[in-house]
Amino acid sequence: MPKTFIQAINDVGKNTRLSTGSTWSALDTDADQTFIQQMLNEAKRMVEAERQWNVLKAQVTFDSVGATQTYDLSDAGVVTAGAPTNERSQLVDALNGFPEFYETTSGDEQQMMRITRANADRRQLLDVNAAAVQNNTFAIYQTGAGLTVKFPFDVDGVRTYSVNIYTPQADLAATTTVITAPWRPIILAATALVADERGEELGLATSTWWELYRSALSDAIVSDMWVGAESVLVPV
């Protein structure tokens, strides 16, 4: 069963002998709990950075505008479907290494090829007389607010693009928020961080908690690989 933020806080509290498992029902009730909250968010970011978990992938769709080369996918006014990207969003690559970035305009569907931002910039600067085209290449980069897409040439009108994006969950800040990434390694990593701050004389050695974390993380990665592995599917 998924864990809510307050359940995870109490679980870390149990592991460090600060909670019975239901001691806390609200946030920021004392310094120990506030520290656990902080370490849970740090642990969540650690786990989210380990791989692009399938549960955190989603499609983002946007439309081009004629003679426009750059599109800010953190702008809700640009994104036509899916959630806008943020400072932690990443483009997803398929198992074959190609980016999951597609033009889906009816009759012109294609999987597009990624180029560097420098390459796109160079083409924009040097190919100034190029006519508007149906681009088959793109650059994508992080701006700190979210992901921006840049085409090397002007787009020849309204076209539709669909991009598979990995976006980690926002920091946990409400008791009822459900943890989206695998919760067990998150709780174990947070426990290790809290145990390290308190000192080993008050419980298990920190190294033990880190070993449990690595084992739980490995199990979660294997499960996630089976969820998304095309190699286990039989072609029909």
C-alpha positions in Angstrom: 0.0 0.0 0.0 1.3 3.5 -0.8 2.4 5.7 2.2 1.2 9.2 3.0 3.7 11.8 4.2 2.4 11.5 7.8 2.6 7.7 7.7 6.2 7.9 6.5 7.1 10.4 9.2 5.7 8.0 11.8 7.5 5.0 10.2 10.9 6.8 10.5 9.9 7.8 14.0 9.4 4.1 14.8 12.7 3.2 13.4 14.5 5.8 15.5 12.4 5.3 18.6 10.7 8.6 18.4 7.2 7.4 17.5 4.9 4.5 18.3 3.7 4.6 14.7 0.9 7.0 15.3 2.5 9.6 17.6 2.2 12.4 15.0 -1.0 13.4 13.1 0.0 16.9 12.2 3.2 18.5 10.8 5.9 20.6 12.6 4.8 19.5 16.1 8.4 19.3 17.5 12.0 19.6 16.4 12.5 15.9 16.0 9.5 15.6 13.7 10.5 18.6 11.6 13.9 17.1 11.1 12.3 13.8 10.0 10.1 15.7 7.5 13.2 17.4 6.0 15.1 14.1 5.8 12.2 12.4 4.1 12.2 15.0 1.4 16.0 14.6 1.0 15.6 10.8 0.8 12.8 11.1 -1.7 15.0 13.2 -4.0 17.7 10.6 -3.7 15.4 7.8 -4.8 13.9 9.9 -7.6 17.4 10.5 -8.9 18.3 6.9 -9.0 16.3 6.2 -12.2 13.4 7.5 -14.2 10.6 5.6 -12.4 7.7 4.6 -14.7 5.1 6.0 -12.3 6.6 9.5 -12.7 6.6 9.6 -16.5 3.9 11.4 -18.4 3.2 12.7 -21.8 3.3 16.5 -22.5 1.8 17.8 -25.7 2.3 21.2 -27.3 1.5 22.9 -30.6 3.9 24.9 -32.7 3.3 28.4 -34.0 4.4 29.4 -37.4 7.9 31.1 -37.6 8.6 30.3 -33.9 11.5 28.1 -32.9 11.5 28.0 -29.1 8.8 26.6 -26.8 8.8 26.9 -23.0 7.3 23.6 -21.6 7.1 25.1 -18.1 4.4 27.5 -19.4 0.9 26.2 -19.0 -0.1 28.5 -21.9 2.2 26.5 -24.2 1.4 23.0 -22.9 -1.9 21.8 -24.4 -2.0 18.4 -22.5 -0.2 17.1 -19.5 1.5 18.9 -16.7 4.0 21.7 -17.4 7.6 20.8 -16.7 9.6 22.0 -13.7 13.2 22.4 -12.6 13.6 18.6 -12.1 11.9 17.4 -15.3 13.9 15.3 -17.8 13.3 14.0 -21.3 12.7 10.2 -21.4 14.6 8.0 -23.9 13.3 4.8 -25.3 15.1 1.5 -24.7 16.7 1.8 -28.1 18.3 5.1 -27.0 16.1 7.4 -29.2 14.3 10.2 -27.4 10.6 9.8 -26.8 9.8 13.0 -28.7 7.2 12.7 -31.5 5.5 14.9 -34.0 1.9 13.6 -34.1 0.4 16.0 -36.7 -2.0 13.9 -38.7 -0.3 12.6 -41.8 3.2 13.8 -40.7 3.8 11.5 -37.7 7.5 10.9 -36.9 9.9 10.2 -34.1 12.3 13.1 -33.9 16.0 13.2 -33.4 17.8 15.1 -30.7 20.6 17.6 -31.3 22.5 19.7 -28.9 21.4 23.2 -27.9 24.7 24.5 -29.4 23.8 22.9 -32.7 20.4 24.4 -32.8 21.8 27.8 -31.9 24.4 27.5 -34.7 21.8 26.7 -37.3 19.6 29.5 -36.2 22.5 32.0 -36.5 23.9 30.7 -39.8 20.9 29.5 -41.7 19.0 32.7 -41.4 17.6 32.5 -44.9 16.3 29.0 -44.6 12.6 28.7 -45.3 10.2 27.4 -42.6 10.2 23.6 -42.6 8.8 20.5 -40.9 11.6 20.0 -38.4 12.8 16.4 -37.8 15.4 17.5 -35.1 15.1 19.4 -31.9 17.1 20.5 -28.9 15.8 20.3 -25.3 17.4 21.9 -22.2 16.7 22.8 -18.6 16.3 26.5 -17.8 15.7 26.2 -14.1 12.0 26.8 -14.5 11.4 23.8 -16.7 12.3 22.3 -20.1 12.6 24.4 -23.2 12.4 22.9 -26.7 14.3 24.6 -29.5 13.9 23.8 -33.2 16.8 24.6 -35.5 14.5 26.2 -38.1 11.2 28.1 -38.2 8.2 25.8 -38.1 6.0 25.9 -41.1 2.7 26.4 -39.2 0.8 24.7 -36.5 2.1 21.2 -35.7 1.5 18.9 -32.7 4.3 17.4 -30.7 4.1 14.8 -27.9 7.0 14.3 -25.5 7.5 11.7 -22.7 8.7 13.6 -19.6 10.0 12.3 -16.3 9.0 14.8 -13.5 9.7 13.9 -9.8 7.1 14.6 -7.3 7.1 18.0 -5.6 8.5 18.1 -2.0 6.1 16.5 0.5 4.3 19.2 2.5 0.9 17.9 3.5 0.0 15.0 5.8 -2.2 13.3 3.3 0.1 13.6 0.3 0.8 10.1 -1.1 4.5 9.3 -1.9 4.6 8.4 -5.6 8.2 7.0 -5.9 8.9 3.6 -4.1 8.3 4.5 -0.4 10.3 1.7 1.3 13.8 2.9 0.2 12.7 6.5 0.9 11.8 5.6 4.5 15.0 3.6 5.0 17.2 6.4 3.6 15.5 8.9 5.8 16.0 6.7 8.8 19.7 6.4 8.0 20.0 10.2 7.8 18.1 10.7 11.1 20.1 7.9 12.8 23.4 9.5 11.6 22.4 12.8 13.2 21.3 11.2 16.5 24.3 8.9 16.9 24.6 5.1 16.8 24.4 4.8 20.6 20.6 5.4 20.3 19.8 2.6 17.9 21.1 0.5 15.0 24.4 1.4 13.3 23.8 3.9 10.5 25.6 1.5 8.1 22.8 -1.1 8.8 20.1 1.3 7.7 22.1 2.2 4.5 22.5 -1.5 3.7 18.7 -2.0 4.1 18.2 1.1 1.9 20.4 -0.3 -0.9 18.6 -3.6 -0.7 15.2 -2.0 -0.9 16.3 0.3 -3.7 17.6 -2.7 -5.7 14.3 -4.5 -5.3 12.3 -1.5 -6.4 14.5 -1.0 -9.5 14.1 -4.6 -10.5 10.3 -4.3 -10.2 10.2 -1.1 -12.1 12.4 -2.6 -14.9 9.9 -5.4 -15.4 7.0 -2.9 -15.5 8.6 -1.0 -18.4 10.7 -3.6 -20.2 9.7 -4.1 -23.8 12.1 -7.1 -23.9 9.6 -9.2 -21.8 6.7 -8.5 -24.3 6.0 -10.9 -27.1 5.5 -9.3 -30.5 2.2 -10.0 -32.3 
